[in-house]
Amino acid sequence: MRGPGDAQGSFALESALDELAYKLNIDPIELRLINYAEVDPESNLPWSSKALRECYQKGAERIGWNERNPQPRSMSENGMLIGYGMATATYPMNWRESVAKVKVLQDGTAIVQSAASDMGPGTYTAMTTIASEFLGIPSDRIKFELGNTNFPSAAVHGGSTTATSVGSAVKAACEKVRDSALIMLQETNSIFTGNQSKDIEAKDGRIFLKQNPSQGISYTEILTQANRESIEAEATSKPTENPKYSLHSFGAQFVEVRVDEVFGNVRVSRVVSAVDIGRVINPKTAKSQVIGGAVGGIGMALQEQTYMDSRFGNYVNGSLAEYLVPVNADIQEIEAIFCGEPDYNANPLGARGIGEIAIVGIAPVIANAVYHATGKRIRDLPITLDKLF
């Protein structure tokens, strides 16, 4: 259910492209490059940013794409048929109106609030990282609070929207706090007179002039001099009504599979996922998102299936005791590669969502690799032993 619609549609499209590549006797990457879209073919708008070519290149290099024998059922080792596959992934950048509140206290700490949620993608970490950068306060002195309807409103936690929507609001609120701090400084410190927001930076809890970093003052000193307990600001982030660009993330997935020639068991031995998501807020949590998406895609491709009792309309495997999902023993090497640059055409933060695109191309890339290994095209998921036989 991750990436609903896109993940399922990708299986059909990317399987068809792979089949066409074999029919034409052309490399699957080359086929996609021949049909590479320089602009959005539906809206005719230019992409805000697109590093898909880089994704193809780096992913292919890492998996050893050019070292494979491209003929189906041509590679084997110790009774295992070996197959390589590739697929493209794309997912729209969703940006929805969100609000954040930031308060810097006299002791130099900060509190950031938004009625967002965190179901596991690292919202706490990402928002703290954003606030730390734009306030210039170390992350261990910032507390991000979410999950309370009394906090400023936030976008729904779905559709890979949180980083772009809430993150842009946090950035804007932090910049408002810095502007307020500058105004207070101009009232008490002559070296800041006449300077604007673009003339200052903040780091290590201090605000200083870009041209003279030694001339700076801490948030604590600013508030003490102004006899204030805190600086507080709230900001709203929302998309433009008439966008000039088409906003999408892109990726290229590559896998190696090993299929038991006698029993038909499929093992995904390697996954290389190269994605262009604009700015990567936190590399560690972003990598975890790619791993999680790949694991979900392996389940979609090889294991997950519901069975219906046709007499009563009930699912007969409606629990994790009977519904198969990948476990640690099913997962081997998964590698994440991040391509492209921050995408400031997309939003002020330069980031695009990663939660869903991480899974979009995984099911078809596994099916394509299974075809390369076995010579058998499976068009109905999951890929089970009976279908291979």
N, C-alpha and C positions, 0 to 999 in steps of 0.2 A: 504493500500500500504506500510505499515511499515514492514520491514523484508520480502520483497517479495520472494516467493519461499519457504523459510523456514517456515513461518507462515502457509501457505496453506498446505504444505506437512506434517507439524506437525499435522494438524487436521485429516488427513487421518490415519497417523501412530498411533497416540495416541488414537484415537477412536477405531482402530482395536485392539490395545493392551488391552484396557479396555473391549472390547467385549470378547476377548479371556479369560481375567481373570474371567469374570462372567461365561463363558462356562465351565471353569476348576474348578470353585468354589474355587478360590484362591485370596488372597488379591492383588489388583493391584500394590501395592508397592512391595510385595514379588515377583510377576512375573518379575518386572523390575530388582530386585536384582539378581534373578536367571540368568538373561540374561545380567548382568552388564559387560560392556566391559572394561577390564583392559588395553588394548591397542587399538589403532585405527584399526578396523577390515578391513578397505580398504587399508591403507598404511602399517599396521603392525608396525607402530612407536609407542613408548610410548607417553602418554599424557604429555605435559609440566607440567601440574598440573590438578588434578581433585578432587573436593570435593563434588561430586554428592550425595554420601551416607549421608554426613552431611546435604545437602539440603533436602533430603527425611526426615531425622530424625527431624530436627528442624521445617520444615514446617508441618509435621504431628502432632508434639506436639502442635504447636501453633493453628492449626485449630481444634484440638480435634478429630483426625482421628479414634483413637481406641475406642472412646465413641459412635460412630455412630452404628446404626443397618445396617449391610452391605446388607440386602435384599432390592431389589428395591421396591419402593412404600410402605415402611414400617414406614416412619416417617412423622408425620403431626402435625400441631399446628394451631388452630383457622382457620380452613378451608384452610390452606396453606400446600401443600406437601413440605417436606424438603429433599434436596438432597446434598450429598457431592461428590466431584470429585477430581481427581488428574491427573497430566500429567507431563511429562518430557520435558524440553526445552534444546536445544543445538544450538550454533551458532558459526561459525568459527571466530577465531581472525584474522582480516585482518590488515596487516602492509604494508604500501606503502611508498616509498621514499618521504621524506619531509625535508625542510631546515628551520632553524630558526636563527635569528640574535639577539644578546643580547648586550646592551651597558649600562655600569655602569658609571654614571656621577659623577663629583667631589663633588656634594652636597649630595651624598649618595643615590640618586634615580636611578632607572633602567628603561630602555625601552626594550621591547621584541617585535620582529616583525616576522610575518609569513603570507603568503598569504592564510591563512585558512579562514573559514567562521563560523558563529554561527547562526544556524536556531532555536536555543532554548535549546540545551542540556547543555549549560553552558560552552562553550569553553573559554570565557574570564576568568571566575572564575577558571576553572581547570588549564589553562596555567599560570595564575598569582600564583596559589598555588604551582605549580611545580617550577616555577622560584624562588619563595620565599624560598622554601626548599633548593634548590641547590646553590643559591647565598648567602643565609643567610641574606637576606634583608626582613624586614617586608612587607607584601603584600600591605599595603596601600601606600608604596613608590615605587611600581612597576606598570608600565603602559604596558598592552599588547595590541598591535595593530594588526588588521587583515583586510581582505577584500580589499586589495589593490594589484593589479598585479605588482606593483613596488617592493613589498616586496619579500623576498625569497620564492621560490615555495613550495607549500604544496599539500598534497593528497586531492582528491575530498572528499567533506563532505558527505559521504555515506558509507554504509557497516560497520558502527561502527569503523571507522578507525582513527578518529581525535585524541583521547586520546593517542593511541598507537603510531601513526605516528608522529604527530606534537609534542606531549608531549615528546617523546624520543629525538626529535631534540632539543627542548628547554632545556632538561636536559643536553644534550651533549654540547650545546653552553654555558650554565652556568658553566659547569665544565671547559671549555676552558678559560673562563674569570677568574675563580679562579686560574687556572694554570698560567695565565699571571700575575695576581696579586702577586702570590708567587715568580715569577721570579723578579718582580720589588722589592719585599720585600728583597730578597736575596742580591740585589745590595745596599740596604740602611740599613739593619737591620741584625746584625750578628746572632741573635738567630734563624733565619730561614735558615742560611747557611747549606747546605747539606741535608735539608729536602725535601721530595717529596710530591706529591699531597695526597697520602694516609696518610700522617702525620698531615694534617691540617683539620680544620673544619671551618665553617662560620656560624655565628649567630648574630642577632641583628646588622647587618651592620658591623661586625668585623670578621677578619680572625685571627685564633689563633692555637697554637699547641695543638693537642689532649692530650698530656702528661702534658701540663701546660696551661690551659685555661686562666690564669691570664695574660700570655704573648701574648697579641693580639693588633691588630691595625685596625682602621676603614678604609673602602674604601676611605673616604674623606682624611684621613691622608696619605694613600698610594699614591694617585694621587697628593696631594699637594707636598709631598716630591719628587716625580718624575717629578714635573712640567708638569703634563698631565691633560687634560680636561676630558678624559674618558678612559675606557678600553672597547674594542669592540671585539667580536668574532662571527663567523658564523660556524654552524655545520650542517652536513647532517646525517639523520637517514634513514637506509634502511635495509630490512630483509636480512638474510643470504641466499645464493643461494641454499645450500643443508641443509635444516633444519634437526635437529636430533630428533625433537619432532613433534607430531601432536598438533596443536594449536586450542583449542576450549574453549568456555565458556559453563557453564552448569547451569541448574536450575531445580527446582521442583515447580510447581504451584498447589495450593489447593484452592478450593472455596466451599462456601455454597450457595445454591440457594433456593429460595422459589417460588413455582409455585401455583397460584390460582387454586384450584381444579375445580371451576366452569367455570371461564373465560379463564384459560390457560396463564395468564400473568406470565412472568418469571422475577424475581428480583434477582440480584446477591447481596446477603446480606453481604458476606465477601469474601475477596481475601487475601491469604497469598502467597507471592512470595519469595521463597528462591533461591538466585542466587550466583554462584561462578564466579566472574569476575576478579579474581586476586586481585590486589591492588585497593582499593577504593580511588580515588584522593580526592573527596570532598563528604562527606556523605550526605549533604543536597541536592545537585544537583543530586547525584546518586539515592537517594530516590525518587526524583521528576521524574527521568527517569522511575523507576519501576512503579510509579503511572500512568504516561502517557502511558506506554505500556499496563498496565492493562485496562485503559479506552479505548484505541484503540481496544484491544481484545474483550472487552464487546460489542463495536460497531460492530465488525466483526461477533461476535457470534449471536447477537440478533437483530440488526437493519439495518446494512448497506447493501444496495442492489440497483443495477441499473436496470431500466426498459427500454427496447428498443422498439421503434416504428418500427415494422417489415416492414411497407410500405416504409419508407424513411431511415432507418438505423440510426435514431437519438435517443439519450437518452432523455427520456421524463422527467426525474427528475435530470437534470443537474445543480441544484443549491442547496444551503443549505436551501432554503425554502421548498424543496421537498425531498431532500436526507437526511435520518435520521442519525444523529450521537448522541452519548450520551451527555446529558447535566447534570448539577449538580444534578438535581433531580433523575437521573438514577444511581448515584454513591453513594455507602455507604462506608463501611470500607475496606481500602486497606493497607496492611502491607508489608513492605519490610524487608527481612532478608538477610544479606550478610555473606557468608560462605567462607571458604578457607583462603589462605594466598597470599601475593604478589607472582606473578609468574615470577621470573627472568629468567627462562628457555625460556619464551616466548619473552621477549624484555627487554632492560635495565631498563625500568620504572617499570616493574612488573605488569602492568595493561593490562586488556583486555576490549574490548568494551562492553557497556551496552545498547546502544540505541535500538538494534533490539531484543536481547534475552528477553527483558522485555515483548514483545508481543507474542513471538513464541508459548508458551504453553497455552495461555489464552483461545482461542476459543475451543480447544478440552477439556480443563478442565471444561468449562461451559457445553458443550454437555454431557460430562460424568456425571456431577452432575445432569443435567436434566434427564438423564436416571435413575440414582439412585432415583430421586424424583418421577418419573412418570412411570418408566418401559418401556418407549418408546425411541427407539434409532433413533436419527435424524442424517442423513448422508449428509444433504444438507443445507448449511448456506444461510441466517440467520435462526435461530430457531424462527418461527413465529407461531401465534395462529392456523392457518389452518393446519400446519404440526403436531402440538401436538394433535389436535382433530382428 
